[in-house]
Amino acid sequence: MRRLWRLLGGNRDLRLLLTANLISVTGDWILRIGLAYQVYVLTGSTLASAGSVLASLLPQLVLGSVAGVYADRWDRRRAMVATNLLMAATLLPLLAVRHAGQVWLVYLVVAAQSCLAPFFSSAEAAVVPSLVAADHLATVNSLNGQARDIARLTGAALGGVIAGFGGIALLSVVDMLTFGLAAVLLWLIRARRAPGLATRPRVLRQWAEGVGIALSSRALRVFLAFTVITGIGEAIMGTLMAPFVRDVLGGDARAFGVIMAAQAVGGIVGGLTAALIAHRFSPRRMFGWGAVLFGALDLVLFLYPLAADVLWPAPVLIAIVGLPVAFLTTGGMTVFQNATSDDHRGRVFGATAAVRSAAMLLGTIAAGTLGERLGILPVIATQGAGYCLAGLVVLLALPKAAPVRHELPRSIPV
């Protein structure tokens, strides 16, 4: 615990980044949970639910790699601030949504948010290693994951409640406020990246370099394989989770919010545990075994309704799932960051994000079509099976002693 307090107490920029993420991600989950349920309630169609997921994936597929290139070029602090402000502005059309005929406005907003999100996520992933020394990286990733779990717990619980009281309009107002506050905190970060070369290669060339780097390293190839397998499963779950709660478990909007928030309860406990002891385990073991346990527990979650027609096991099981998720995310991000260097980390992350978006696009199409043909349970269960498979791939294919390429670049105090 003293290790954590020393790390946070002596790093103002890290505290600002973690707090901004906590606030912004809370707003994201408020909107995500509220919209997922409201779209299904308005339309009653899994295809309509799939439409909102597709609207979020297509821009990321196109812009993911490009965003990573610019994350390596721009001042990352300013990029994160500008992205938060623009994402707040794009929520305004949601204030006009009143009935199913206006669901296209939801798709439009989701697509706009998705266009901007890769620029923030690439900049964030690239900036974290510049704020701390290499031996603190796993601990910081655990803290960042824990902040996101707290945000998920708070946001998911509030999302159902806010949707019930104020609908989509109130959801959008709350999310706008969180984006604005996060932008202020990010602006207060003092450290900036040192200027790069005066002459920079063309964007297309840098994009190609990012793809080439991602394919040149065995560790990154394993990371990409994991991303593809789990991306398909995550899209299936994202599309069918609201129908699963409503039609299989018989829950309402508030039950959906509670179930989605419950995973964060385990994530908070797991995140704190990971932050305290992550330095004792290899990132490979946390990454692989975390994924296997995550997948196995999700299989139990999705298949238990075949034996018992009750709601209460769902939040309990999904809370337990949060424990391995904390170690999975910590290990996975540390593997990625250790396999890349600061001058190309952003574009490699962008290339990975684009690959994940392509995988999720396939998963969304499969969920929207197969969910109505085969039923919700057999399709959503593939998410858990996918994580088990991906975890085994990590354990079997990832080098036990992957080379560390992380370095601490110079920063400019402002």
N, C-alpha and C positions, 0 to 999 in steps of 0.2 A: 504493500500500500504506500509506503514511503517513496518508493520508486515513482509511482504515479504522481504523487503530490509534488515531488521535485521537478518532474518533467513539465507538469502544467504550471506550477508556480513560477518557473523561470522562463516561460515561453508565452508572451502576450499574444503573439500572432496566432499561435496554435489554439489558444483559448477562444480568440475571436472567430477563427475558422470553424471550430467545433460548435460554438454557439449559433453561428449563422446557419450551419447545416441543420442543427436541431430545429430551429424555427422554420426554416424553409421546407424541410422534409415533413414537418408536422402539417403544414398547409397542403403539401402535395397529397398526403394520405387522407386528409379531410376531403379534398376534392375527388381523389381517386375512388374512395369507398362510396361517397355520396353519388357520384356520377354512375359508377358501375351498377348500383342498385336502381337508380332513377331511370336509366336508359332501359333496363329490363322491365321495370314497372310500366313505363310509358308504351313500350312496344310489345312486350311479351314474347320476344323472339331471341333465340340464341344467335341468329344471324345478325340481328341488330347489335347485340353485344359484341359480336366479332367485328362489326363495322367500326366501332370505336377503337378497338385494339389495332385494327388495320390502319386506321388514320394516324395512330401513334407510331407505327412501325415503318411505313413507307418513307417518310422524311429522314428517319434515322438511317435507313438503308442507303439513301442517296448521300446524306450529308455527314454521316459518322466519320468516315476517313478524312474528309475535307476539314471538318472541325478540328480533328487532331493535328493537322498540319498548321492551322492557325494558332492552336494552343502552344505550339513550339515557336511561333513567331511573335505573338502579342505579349504584352504585359498581362500575366495571368490574373492578377488581382483585378485589373480594370475589366478584363473579359468576364469574370464572374459577376462583378457589379452590374455591368451593362446587361448581361443576360437575365439577371433577376428582375431588373426594371422592365425590360421588354416582355418578359413572361407575365408580369403583372398586367401590363397593358393589353395583352392578347386575350385576357379573361373577360374583357368587357362585353363581348357579344352574348355571353351566357346569361346576362341579365334579361335578355329578351325571350328566353326559352320558356314556353308555357304548355305546349302539347306535343304529341308524337310527330306531327307534321313539321316541327321545327328541329327535329333531332339532327338535321344536317348542320345546324349551327354548332352543336356539340362536336360533331366530327371536324368541323372547320377549326374550332378552338384547340381541340386535341392535336390536330395536325400542326397548327402554328406552334404550340408548346413543344411538340416533338422536333420541329425544325431548330429550335433554340437550345433544347436540352443537351445535345451532343457537345456544343461549345462550352457549356458549363462543366459537364462531367469530364471532358478531356482536360480542361484547365485544372480542375480540382485534383484529378488523379496525378497530374504532372507536378502540381505545386506542393503536395504533401511531403515528398522526400526532400524538398528544398528547405523545409522548416525544421527538420530534425536530423540528428545523426543516424547513420545506418543501423546501429545497434538498438535504436529506439523505434525503428520503423514498424515492427510487428505490434508493439505496444500501442503506438498511435493508431494503427489500423484497427485494433481492437476497440480503442476509445471512440473512433469515428463510427464503427459499427454499432457500438452501444448507444451513441447519440441517435443514430438512425432507428434503433429499436425503440428507444424512448419516444421518438417522434411517431413511429408507427403505432405504438400503444395509444398515445394520446390522440393522434389524428384519426386512426381507425375508429376508436370509440366515439369521438366527437362527430365523425363524418355521418354516421347513421342518425345521430340525434339532430344535427343541424339540417340534414336533408329532410327529416320528418317535420321540423318546425318551419323552415324557410325555403325548402326546395333548392333547386339549382342556383337561383340568384344569390341566396345567402352563402352557399358554398363558395361561389366565385368571389364574393366580397372578402370573406375571411382569408382565402388564399392570396388575394391581392395584398392584403395587409402583411402577411407573412413574408412575401417576396420583397416588399418595400423595406421592412425591418432588417431582413437578411442583407440586403444591399448596403444599408448603412454600416452594419458591422464589418462587412468585407472591405468597405472603403477605408476603415480604420486600421487595416493591416499595414504595417510599416515596411516590411521586407518586400523588395521587388527583385525580379530576375535581372541578372546582369545583361547588358545589351549583347545581342548576337553579332554576327558578321554584318558588315555594311552591305555586302552583296549577297543576296539570298537566291537560292535556286527557285525555279518556277514551282508553282503549287503542284502541278501535275507530277513533276519530277519528285518532289518531296513526298507526295502521296504514294508513288511507286516505291520509293525507298522504305516507307513505313510498312507496306505490304511485304516487301522483300525481307526486311528485318524480322517481321513476325513469322515468316516461314523459314528463316535461316537457323533459328535456335530450337533445339529439341524441347526445351522447357516451354517456349512460346507455342510450339506446335501442339503440345499436349494441352496447354491452356486454351488454344483455339478449338481443339476437339471437344474439350469439356464445355466450352461456350456453345457450340453447335447443339450438342446433345441436350443440355439443360435449357437452352433457349427455346427449343421446340416444346419442351414440357412446361416451361413457365408461361408460354403463350396459351397453351391449352388450359392451364389452371386459371390464368387471368380471364379467359373468355368464359369458362364454365363455372367459376366459383360462385357467382351470384345465383345462377340457376340451380347449382348444387344445394345451396343453403335454402333457397325458396321452394324448390320442387321436390328435392330428395329429403331434406331435413325438416321442411315445413316451417322455416324461420321467416321473420320479417326483416325490415331494414335495420332495426336496432340489434337484432340477433346477428345479422351479417357483420355489423360493425364490431360487436363483441368478439365474434369468432376470429375476425381478421386482426383484432388488437391483441388477442390472447397469445399469438406467436411471439409478440414483442415482450411479453412478460418473461417467457423463457429466454428470449434474446437478451434482455437486460441482465438477467442472472448470468447467462452464458458469456455475455460481453464483459462483465466485470471479472468473471473468472478468467477469461482469455487475456484480459489486460494485465492480470496479476501473474499469470503463469505461462503466457504464450512464448516467452523467451526460453522456456525449458524444452519446448517441442520444436521439431523441424516444421517449417511451413508445409512441406509435402505431406506429412502425417495429418496435420490439421485439415488440410485441403481435401485429401482423399477420404479419410475416415469420417470427417464431418459430412461429406456428401453421401456416403453409404448409409450412415445412420439417419440422415435427413430423409433420404428416399424411402427407407424401410418404414419409418414412422408415418410418412405421408400415405404409403400404401394402406396401412392400418386405418388411417383417418378416412380415406375415401371408400374403403370396402366394408367397414364395420356396419353401415346401414343395411347390408345384406343379412346380418344376423340380429340386429336390434334397431327398432324404429323409435329411437330417442335422440334428443338434441344434445344433452349435456356432455357426452364424450368428445364432441367436436372441439369445443374450446379447451378442454383438458389436453387432448392429444396435440392440438396445434401449439399449445403453450410449451409442451415438452419438445416439440420440433425446434423451437427457438434456441435450445441449448446447442445442438450440433451446428445450427446455422451460424452462430457466432464464431465458432472455430473454423468453419468452412470459409466464411468471408474473410476472416483474418489471414488464414493460410493462403487462400487464392490470391488476394491482393498483394501479399508479401512476395509470393512467387513471381508475380508479374513485375512488380517494382524492382526486385533483385535481378531480373533477367533483362532489364532495360537501363539505359542511361538517360540523363536529363535532356540531352540535345535531341533525342528522338522519342522520348516516352509518350508525348502527347499524340504524335501521329500513329504510333503503334497501338495506343489505346483506342484511337479513332478507328483504325482498321478492325480491331477486335469488336468494337461496338457495331460496326457495319455488318460484320459476320453474324453477330448475335441477332441483329435486326432481321437479317435474311432468314435465319433459323426460326425466329419468332413469327415471321410472316407465314412460313410453311405451317407452323403449329396453329396459328390462328385460323387459317383456311381449313385445316383438318378439323379443328374443334367446331367451327361453325357448320360444317357440312356433316361430319360424322356424329356430332352431338345429337342432331335431330334424327339421324338414321339408326344409330346403334344404341342411343341412350347416353345419359350423362355419365354414369358410373364407369363403364368400361373405358371410356375415352379419357376422363380426367385421371384415372388411375395410372395412365402411362407416364404422367409427370413423375410419380414416385419411382417407377421402374427406371426411368431415364436417369435420375440422380444416382441410383444404385450402380447402374452401368458406368456412368461418368466417373464416379468415385473409384471404381475398380481400374478404369483406364489411367487415372492419376497415379494410383498406388503401383501399378505394374509398369507404366511407361515413363513416369517422371524420374529423372536421375535422383538418386538418394542424396547426392551432394552437388546440387546445381550451382554453377558458377555465379558469383555475386558481382553484378556490374554497377551496383548503386554507388553513387558518390554524392558528396554534399557540395553543390555549386555555390559560388559566391552570391551573396545577396546585397542589395543596396538599401540601407536604411533611409527612409524618407520621413 
